[in-house]
């Protein structure tokens, strides 16, 4: 069954062949939504309330993310200029590299969602970790959605200033924090259902993978902001006093952690 959700992830993330970055952006959102839909179809009739809610959450999260990223792609005056030079142009990426990132990304997405698959396969009933997990994940989806809206509103008001209001006053990357909460909840929800070493390897590998990707994204964002706002005293104070991703943890910078390369 794991192979099935892996194929679903490959199918939806294949949009990256149109534009390289879509393997890990729009294709990511579509793959998670696709996996959620596949779980709803495969296990129809055997869902409990919470497992059904989790699968629906995958669909909602994935479609929202893909839609938001697709909308951002249309902003040629700001986003595309900021990312120029940081992302390879599709026509400059050899096919073997595209295929490699396609397969690797799809495998990561399948492993990230695997805890819910394993719980459904085991027919494990509702327990505390499942409920805690979905509450944590739902909070993560809300945080990510709210932070995206807050950033858009702040940029419309003052396009040339860094965002430090709302959730951004708590951590500098609240959208990445929301993503971590989502997948931490997913991982926790499957702990009581994992069976066998390979299921633990898949679940842990998926969780470690998304944590790595989020911190790599935070590093890339930090370096971009340093180039843009580094000489601004207000930004310097903000960056030196606001944790980069985890609230109340005095980790203010990851730019010097060179192995964080996404």
C-alpha positions in Angstrom: 0.0 0.0 0.0 2.9 2.3 0.6 3.9 1.9 -3.0 0.4 3.1 -4.0 0.7 6.5 -2.2 4.3 6.8 -3.5 2.9 6.4 -7.1 0.2 9.0 -6.2 2.9 11.4 -5.0 4.8 10.8 -8.2 1.8 11.4 -10.4 0.9 14.8 -8.8 4.4 16.1 -8.3 5.2 15.4 -12.0 4.0 19.0 -12.6 7.7 19.8 -11.9 8.6 18.7 -15.4 6.9 21.9 -16.6 8.9 24.0 -14.1 11.7 22.6 -12.0 10.9 24.3 -8.7 7.3 22.9 -8.9 8.6 19.5 -7.8 9.0 20.9 -4.3 6.4 23.6 -4.3 3.1 23.3 -6.2 3.8 19.6 -6.8 4.3 19.2 -3.1 0.9 20.6 -2.3 -0.8 18.6 -5.0 1.0 15.4 -3.9 -0.2 15.7 -0.3 -3.8 16.5 -1.4 -3.6 13.5 -3.8 -2.4 11.2 -1.0 -5.2 12.4 1.3 -7.7 11.7 -1.5 -6.3 8.3 -2.2 -6.5 7.3 1.5 -10.2 8.4 1.5 -10.9 6.2 -1.5 -8.8 3.1 -0.4 -10.1 3.0 3.2 -13.6 4.2 2.5 -16.0 2.5 5.0 -13.3 1.7 7.5 -12.5 5.2 8.7 -13.1 6.5 12.2 -13.9 10.2 12.7 -10.4 11.2 13.5 -8.6 9.3 10.7 -11.2 10.6 8.2 -10.6 14.1 9.5 -6.8 13.7 9.1 -7.2 12.5 5.4 -9.5 15.4 4.7 -7.0 17.8 6.4 -4.3 16.5 3.9 -6.6 17.4 1.0 -7.4 20.8 2.4 -3.8 21.6 3.3 -2.4 20.4 0.0 -4.9 22.3 -2.2 -4.5 25.5 -0.2 -0.7 25.3 -0.4 -0.7 24.5 -4.1 -3.2 27.3 -4.8 -1.3 29.8 -2.8 2.0 28.9 -4.5 0.4 29.0 -8.0 -1.0 32.5 -7.2 2.4 33.6 -6.0 3.9 32.4 -9.3 1.8 35.0 -11.1 3.5 37.8 -9.2 6.2 38.6 -11.7 7.1 41.9 -10.2 8.2 40.8 -6.7 8.5 37.1 -6.0 10.2 36.1 -9.3 12.7 38.9 -9.0 13.6 37.9 -5.4 14.1 34.3 -6.4 16.1 35.1 -9.5 19.5 33.4 -9.3 18.4 31.2 -6.4 16.4 28.7 -8.4 17.6 26.9 -11.5 15.8 27.6 -14.8 13.9 24.6 -16.0 15.6 24.6 -19.4 19.0 24.5 -17.7 18.3 21.4 -15.7 19.3 18.1 -17.3 16.6 15.5 -17.5 18.4 13.0 -15.3 18.4 15.6 -12.5 14.7 16.3 -13.0 13.9 12.6 -12.7 16.1 12.3 -9.6 14.5 15.1 -7.8 11.0 13.9 -8.9 11.5 10.5 -7.5 13.2 11.7 -4.3 10.6 14.3 -3.6 7.7 11.9 -4.2 9.4 9.4 -1.9 9.7 12.0 0.8 6.1 13.0 0.5 5.0 9.4 0.8 7.1 8.9 3.9 5.8 12.1 5.5 2.2 10.9 5.0 2.9 7.3 5.8 2.0 7.5 9.6 -1.6 7.9 8.6 -1.4 5.1 6.1 0.1 2.8 8.7 -2.6 3.6 11.3 -5.3 2.9 8.7 -3.7 -0.4 7.7 -3.4 -1.5 11.3 -7.1 -0.6 12.0 -5.9 1.0 15.2 -8.7 2.7 17.0 -8.7 6.3 18.4 -6.2 7.0 21.1 -4.7 10.0 22.7 -1.8 10.4 20.3 -4.1 10.4 17.3 -6.2 13.2 18.8 -3.2 15.2 20.0 -1.7 14.7 16.5 -4.6 16.0 14.5 -5.0 19.0 16.9 -1.4 19.8 16.5 -1.6 19.4 12.7 -4.7 21.5 12.5 -3.0 24.3 14.5 0.0 24.1 12.1 -2.3 24.5 9.0 -4.0 27.5 10.6 -0.7 29.1 11.5 0.7 28.6 8.1 -2.4 30.0 6.4 -2.6 33.0 8.8 1.1 33.8 8.4 0.8 33.8 4.6 -2.2 36.2 4.8 -0.4 38.5 7.3 2.7 38.6 5.1 0.6 39.5 2.0 -1.2 42.3 3.9 2.0 43.7 5.3 3.7 43.7 1.9 0.8 45.5 0.3 1.0 48.2 3.0 4.8 48.6 2.8 6.4 46.5 0.0 10.0 47.6 0.9 9.9 46.6 4.6 10.5 43.3 6.2 7.5 41.7 8.0 7.7 41.8 11.8 4.1 42.0 12.8 1.5 39.4 13.8 2.9 35.9 14.0 6.2 37.3 12.6 6.7 39.0 15.9 7.0 35.6 17.6 9.3 33.9 15.1 10.7 35.0 11.8 9.4 32.0 9.8 6.0 31.3 11.2 4.9 29.6 8.0 7.7 27.1 8.4 6.8 26.6 12.0 3.3 25.8 11.0 4.6 23.2 8.6 6.6 21.6 11.4 3.6 21.5 13.6 1.6 19.8 10.9 4.1 17.0 10.3 5.0 16.6 14.0 1.3 15.9 14.6 1.3 13.4 11.7 4.3 11.6 13.0 2.9 11.5 16.6 -0.4 10.2 15.4 1.1 7.0 14.0 3.5 6.1 16.8 1.0 3.6 18.4 0.3 2.0 15.0 3.8 1.5 13.6 4.6 -2.2 13.0 8.0 -3.4 12.0 11.3 -1.7 11.4 10.6 -0.5 7.9 7.5 1.4 9.0 9.5 3.2 11.7 12.3 3.9 9.2 9.7 5.4 6.7 8.0 7.5 9.3 11.2 8.8 11.0 12.8 9.4 7.6 9.9 11.4 6.4 9.8 13.5 9.5 13.5 14.1 9.6 13.3 15.0 5.9 10.7 17.7 6.3 12.5 19.2 9.3 15.6 19.4 7.2 13.8 21.0 4.3 12.1 23.6 6.6 15.4 24.6 8.3 17.1 24.8 4.8 14.3 27.0 3.7 14.7 29.2 6.8 18.4 29.5 6.0 17.8 30.5 2.4 15.2 33.1 3.5 17.6 34.5 6.1 20.4 34.9 3.6 18.0 36.6 1.2 16.8 39.0 3.9 20.4 39.7 5.0 21.1 40.9 1.4 18.0 43.0 1.3 17.7 44.4 4.8 21.0 43.7 6.4 22.0 47.4 6.7 18.6 48.4 8.3 19.0 48.9 12.1 15.4 47.9 12.6 15.9 44.6 10.8 19.1 44.0 12.7 17.3 44.4 16.1 14.4 42.2 14.8 16.7 39.4 13.6 18.9 39.5 16.7 16.0 39.2 19.1 13.3 37.1 17.3 13.9 33.3 17.0 14.1 32.2 13.5 11.6 29.3 13.8 11.0 27.8 17.2 9.3 30.1 19.8 11.3 30.8 23.0 14.3 28.9 21.7 17.2 31.4 21.3 18.2 30.2 17.9 18.4 33.4 15.9 20.4 32.4 12.8 21.1 29.3 10.7 22.9 31.0 7.8 26.3 29.6 9.0 25.0 26.0 9.1 26.3 25.2 5.6 25.0 21.6 5.4 21.5 23.0 5.4 21.3 23.1 1.6 17.9 22.5 0.0 
